[in-house]
């Protein structure tokens, strides 16, 4: 999918967007109770970090692209797990992540926004990594 974003009066840019999702056979309240804690992200989100620790109002992460500062959305009643990643010398990366109730299950949906400097291959690799991370979250939550 291509989304057109209007910047300024006459300038338009296009960004490729892909939504990657999985269904977890756990109720939303259980899935969100685990996933909303930033310290749990390294247990399933290897694309974000292999380690994460609190630093001031945010979190410092060791990511595949180097050290980053990460901000997470506040816990909420809407299943929103959005986060923002700041890597040195790069624009901030926004990662929309949602959990939605579907009966006694939970749909987890991450919208992958292609970054301006990403090649086609990089975007595909990123999408594959997100799919693996969501599968890891599913496996982790369904085994308990």
C-alpha positions as a Markdown table, in Angstrom:
| # | Residue | x | y | z |
|---|---|---|---|---|
| 1 | Unk | 0.0 | 0.0 | 0.0 |
| 2 | Unk | 1.2 | 3.5 | -0.8 |
| 3 | Unk | 0.1 | 6.4 | 1.4 |
| 4 | Unk | 0.3 | 10.0 | 0.1 |
| 5 | Unk | 1.4 | 12.5 | 2.7 |
| 6 | Unk | 1.1 | 16.2 | 2.0 |
| 7 | Unk | 3.8 | 18.3 | 3.4 |
| 8 | Unk | 3.5 | 22.0 | 3.1 |
| 9 | Unk | 1.4 | 23.6 | 0.4 |
| 10 | Unk | 2.7 | 22.1 | -2.8 |
| 11 | Unk | 5.0 | 19.2 | -1.8 |
| 12 | Unk | 3.9 | 15.5 | -1.7 |
| 13 | Unk | 5.8 | 12.5 | -0.7 |
| 14 | Unk | 4.7 | 8.8 | -0.8 |
| 15 | Unk | 5.5 | 6.3 | 1.8 |
| 16 | Unk | 5.0 | 2.5 | 1.5 |
| 17 | Unk | 3.0 | 1.0 | 4.4 |
| 18 | Unk | 2.5 | -2.6 | 5.4 |
| 19 | Unk | 0.3 | -3.9 | 8.2 |
| 20 | Unk | 1.5 | -7.1 | 9.8 |
| 21 | Unk | -0.7 | -9.0 | 12.2 |
| 22 | Unk | -1.2 | -12.1 | 14.1 |
| 23 | Unk | -4.0 | -13.5 | 16.3 |
| 24 | Unk | -3.1 | -14.6 | 19.8 |
| 25 | Unk | -5.4 | -17.1 | 21.5 |
| 26 | Unk | -5.5 | -15.1 | 24.8 |
| 27 | Unk | -8.0 | -12.4 | 25.9 |
| 28 | Unk | -7.0 | -8.8 | 25.2 |
| 29 | Unk | -6.7 | -7.9 | 28.9 |
| 30 | Unk | -4.1 | -10.8 | 29.4 |
| 31 | Unk | -2.2 | -10.0 | 26.3 |
| 32 | Unk | -2.1 | -6.3 | 26.9 |
| 33 | Unk | -1.1 | -6.8 | 30.6 |
| 34 | Unk | 2.1 | -8.5 | 29.4 |
| 35 | Unk | 2.9 | -6.4 | 26.3 |
| 36 | Unk | 2.3 | -3.0 | 27.7 |
| 37 | Unk | 5.4 | -3.3 | 30.0 |
| 38 | Unk | 8.5 | -2.0 | 28.0 |
| 39 | Unk | 10.8 | -4.4 | 30.0 |
| 40 | Unk | 8.9 | -7.3 | 28.3 |
| 41 | Unk | 9.7 | -6.2 | 24.7 |
| 42 | Unk | 13.2 | -7.8 | 24.6 |
| 43 | Unk | 11.5 | -11.1 | 25.3 |
| 44 | Unk | 9.7 | -11.1 | 21.9 |
| 45 | Unk | 10.6 | -7.9 | 19.9 |
| 46 | Unk | 14.2 | -8.7 | 18.7 |
| 47 | Unk | 13.7 | -6.2 | 15.9 |
| 48 | Unk | 13.4 | -3.4 | 18.5 |
| 49 | Unk | 16.0 | -4.5 | 21.1 |
| 50 | Unk | 18.0 | -7.3 | 22.7 |
| 51 | Unk | 18.2 | -5.2 | 25.9 |
| 52 | Unk | 16.2 | -2.4 | 27.3 |
| 53 | Unk | 16.6 | -0.3 | 30.4 |
| 54 | Unk | 15.0 | 2.8 | 31.9 |
| 55 | Unk | 16.7 | 6.1 | 31.3 |
| 56 | Unk | 14.9 | 9.2 | 32.5 |
| 57 | Unk | 11.5 | 9.5 | 30.9 |
| 58 | Unk | 12.4 | 6.9 | 28.2 |
| 59 | Unk | 14.2 | 3.7 | 27.6 |
| 60 | Unk | 17.7 | 2.9 | 26.2 |
| 61 | Unk | 17.8 | 0.0 | 23.8 |
| 62 | Unk | 20.5 | -2.0 | 22.0 |
| 63 | Unk | 18.9 | -2.4 | 18.6 |
| 64 | Unk | 20.1 | -4.1 | 15.4 |
| 65 | Unk | 20.9 | -0.6 | 14.1 |
| 66 | Unk | 22.8 | 0.5 | 17.3 |
| 67 | Unk | 22.0 | 2.2 | 20.6 |
| 68 | Unk | 18.6 | 4.0 | 20.6 |
| 69 | Unk | 16.3 | 5.9 | 22.9 |
| 70 | Unk | 12.8 | 4.6 | 22.9 |
| 71 | Unk | 9.6 | 6.2 | 24.1 |
| 72 | Unk | 6.5 | 4.1 | 24.7 |
| 73 | Unk | 2.9 | 5.2 | 24.8 |
| 74 | Unk | 1.4 | 5.3 | 28.3 |
| 75 | Unk | -0.6 | 2.3 | 29.4 |
| 76 | Unk | -4.2 | 2.8 | 28.2 |
| 77 | Unk | -7.6 | 1.1 | 27.9 |
| 78 | Unk | -7.4 | 1.0 | 24.0 |
| 79 | Unk | -4.7 | -1.6 | 23.4 |
| 80 | Unk | -2.3 | 1.0 | 22.0 |
| 81 | Unk | 1.4 | 0.0 | 22.2 |
| 82 | Unk | 2.9 | 2.7 | 20.0 |
| 83 | Unk | 6.5 | 3.5 | 20.4 |
| 84 | Unk | 9.1 | 6.0 | 18.9 |
| 85 | Unk | 12.7 | 5.1 | 18.3 |
| 86 | Unk | 15.5 | 7.6 | 18.1 |
| 87 | Unk | 18.8 | 6.4 | 16.6 |
| 88 | Unk | 21.8 | 8.7 | 16.3 |
| 89 | Unk | 21.8 | 10.9 | 13.2 |
| 90 | Unk | 18.5 | 9.5 | 11.8 |
| 91 | Unk | 14.9 | 10.8 | 11.8 |
| 92 | Unk | 12.7 | 9.4 | 14.6 |
| 93 | Unk | 11.0 | 6.2 | 13.7 |
| 94 | Unk | 7.3 | 5.9 | 14.7 |
| 95 | Unk | 5.9 | 2.4 | 15.2 |
| 96 | Unk | 2.1 | 2.1 | 15.5 |
| 97 | Unk | 1.2 | -1.2 | 17.4 |
| 98 | Unk | -2.3 | -2.2 | 18.4 |
| 99 | Unk | -4.0 | -5.0 | 20.3 |
| 100 | Unk | -7.7 | -5.5 | 19.5 |
| 101 | Unk | -10.1 | -7.9 | 21.2 |
| 102 | Unk | -11.6 | -10.6 | 18.9 |
| 103 | Unk | -13.8 | -12.7 | 21.1 |
| 104 | Unk | -11.5 | -14.5 | 23.5 |
| 105 | Unk | -8.5 | -13.8 | 21.3 |
| 106 | Unk | -6.4 | -10.7 | 20.5 |
| 107 | Unk | -5.4 | -9.4 | 17.2 |
| 108 | Unk | -2.0 | -7.8 | 17.3 |
| 109 | Unk | -1.3 | -5.4 | 14.4 |
| 110 | Unk | 1.9 | -3.4 | 13.6 |
| 111 | Unk | 1.9 | -0.9 | 10.9 |
| 112 | Unk | 5.3 | -0.8 | 9.3 |
| 113 | Unk | 6.1 | 2.6 | 7.8 |
| 114 | Unk | 8.9 | 2.4 | 5.2 |
| 115 | Unk | 11.7 | 4.8 | 6.1 |
| 116 | Unk | 12.9 | 7.2 | 3.4 |
| 117 | Unk | 16.3 | 5.7 | 3.2 |
| 118 | Unk | 15.2 | 2.1 | 3.0 |
| 119 | Unk | 15.8 | 0.0 | 0.0 |
| 120 | Unk | 13.1 | -2.5 | -1.2 |
| 121 | Unk | 15.2 | -5.4 | 0.2 |
| 122 | Unk | 15.6 | -3.5 | 3.6 |
| 123 | Unk | 11.8 | -3.0 | 3.8 |
| 124 | Unk | 11.1 | -6.7 | 3.0 |
| 125 | Unk | 13.7 | -7.7 | 5.7 |
| 126 | Unk | 12.1 | -5.4 | 8.2 |
| 127 | Unk | 8.6 | -6.8 | 7.4 |
| 128 | Unk | 9.9 | -10.3 | 7.8 |
| 129 | Unk | 11.5 | -9.4 | 11.1 |
| 130 | Unk | 8.3 | -7.9 | 12.4 |
| 131 | Unk | 6.4 | -11.0 | 11.4 |
| 132 | Unk | 8.9 | -13.2 | 13.4 |
| 133 | Unk | 8.6 | -10.9 | 16.4 |
| 134 | Unk | 4.8 | -11.1 | 16.4 |
| 135 | Unk | 5.0 | -14.9 | 16.1 |
| 136 | Unk | 7.4 | -14.9 | 19.1 |
| 137 | Unk | 4.9 | -12.8 | 21.1 |
| 138 | Unk | 2.1 | -15.2 | 20.1 |
| 139 | Unk | 4.2 | -18.3 | 21.1 |
| 140 | Unk | 5.2 | -16.6 | 24.4 |
| 141 | Unk | 1.6 | -15.7 | 25.4 |
| 142 | Unk | -0.1 | -18.9 | 24.2 |
| 143 | Unk | 2.2 | -21.1 | 26.2 |
| 144 | Unk | 1.1 | -19.7 | 29.6 |
